[in-house]
Amino acid sequence: MAFVEYKVPLYADRPQVRGDIMSKTLADIKAEVWAHFQPGQCVYLGTAEGDQPRVRPVTLLNLEEKFWLATSPRSAKARQILRNPNVEFCYPLAADCGNGYIRVSGIATLVRDADVIDRIGNQVPFLTEYWTGTQDPDFCLIRITRVEIEYLEPGSPAPHTFIA
């Protein structure tokens, strides 16, 4: 996957707590970002319902180096994604507000391929808590294709942004 980094200006009046952030290579930044993701973590997902943004905590799945959500096709988020596939999620990296995060903007699609649903769905750790299995009519997978990632390293004065 190719990434292009936008240069973020550094401000002379801001202390650089963890060194010069511009000295890291894009490969270093990418590796650092991916190291934060586990197979499952709580993130805050934003969708749109008409002109009203909707944000809720969800379990984001990082499987096969792709982002997935497991939900019901009748859920509000699934219905909103069908109407407007543009989504964004934020993964806070620190307990104190604004001191580190990963923000991903992307396109969400409901997965229709039965083989993919079985392969990925069977890796969902909470599958049997909510559904009878991957063939349950109330189970669906949503894949988020990464478009843009913004990473604010904890303690850093400015984020890195790159396009996937």
N, C-alpha and C positions, 0 to 999 in steps of 0.2 A: 504494500500500500504506500503510495507516495504522499508526502506531506509538504506543504509550503508554509513557512513561518512568516507571519506579519511581524515586523519589527516594532517593538514597544519602546517608546522613549523613556529613558531614565532621567530622573530629576535629581540635580546636584544637591538640592536641599533635603532630600530624603536619605536617611541612613540605609545602607545595604547590609541587612542583618546577616545574610548567609552568603556574602560575597557577590561578585559581579554576575548577575543572572544571564547577561548576554554572552558570557564565556562558555556556557554549556552548548553542546552541539544539539541539533534537532534530534538525533538518535538518542542522546542522553535524556532529553526531555520526554521523548516518546516512551522510553523504557521506564522512566520514573512514573509517568502517568499510568501505564499498564500495570505497574507493580502495586498500585493502590487497589485495583479491582480484584475481588475474590469471585468465586463462582456465583455468589449471591450477596447483595447488600441493599440497604434501604437508601433510596434516593427520592428526590422530590420531582415528580413528573408534571410538566405543564402541557395542557392541551387547550383547545379553544372550543367553546360552545357559542356559535354565532360570533358576536364581538366581545364575548365575556371570557377572559382567561380562567382556566380551572387548574388548580394545583393540588396534588395529593401525594402522600407517601406511598411508594410501591417497592416491591422487591425486584430489583434489576438483576437479571441473570447475565453473567459473562461466560458464555459457553462457546467453544470453538472460535475464540477471538471475535465474537459478535455479541451484540446486545439484544436481549430478549425480555419480554414480559409474558407471564402466564396469567390468563384472566378468563372471564366469561365473555362470549361474543355479545351477550346482552348487557354487559357493564356499560356505564356511562363513558368510560375512557375508550372502549372499543367503538361505540357509536360515534363519539366525537372524532376519533381517528378516521373512520370511514368517510366522514364529511370533510375533514381537514387533516391531512396526514402530517402536517408540520408539528413537531413536538420539540420539547427541550426538557432536559433533566439536569438537576444540580446534585452533586455528591459532596456534602461538606466534609472536609478533612480534619477539622478541629472542632472541639466543643464550643469555643468562643466564636461568636458570629463574625464572619468575614475573614477569618485568619486561615485561609486555605480552602480551596474547593476545586472541583472539576465540573465544568459546565459543558454539556454536549447538546448541540442543536442538530436535528436530523429529520429524516422522513420515516414514518412508521407505517408498516403494512401488516395486515392480517395474513398469516401464512395459510396457504390452502393445500400445499403439497403434503400428502399423507405420510410419505417416508420421512420428511423433515420433521413433521409433527411427532412421529413416533421416536425418532432419534433424539431430538432435543427434549421433547416432553418427558421422556423417561429419565432425563437427567435433572428434572425439576425436583428439588429436595422435598417440597411440600405437596407434591402431586396428589398423593392419596389422602391428604387431610381435607381436600376440597372437592376432588373429582374421583370417579371410579377408575379412571385411566385416561390414556391419550385419545381414546375413541369416544369418551363421554361427550355428548352433544353440547354440554355446557362448558367445555374446555376449548380454549383457543390460544394460539401463540401469536405474539406480535413481535416483529423484528424491527429494530431501529438501525437504519443505515446511517453511519456516522458521516456527517457533513462538515461540521466545524467543532473543534474542541478548544475550550479556553481553560487554562490551568494556572491557578494561583497557588504557588508553592507556599506552605505555611511560613510566615516570617518574611516573605518576599514583598517588595514594594509595588510590583507590577506583574500582571499575568502574561503568560505565553499564549498565543492563539495560533492554531494551525488548521489547515483544511485537509480533510481526508479524501 
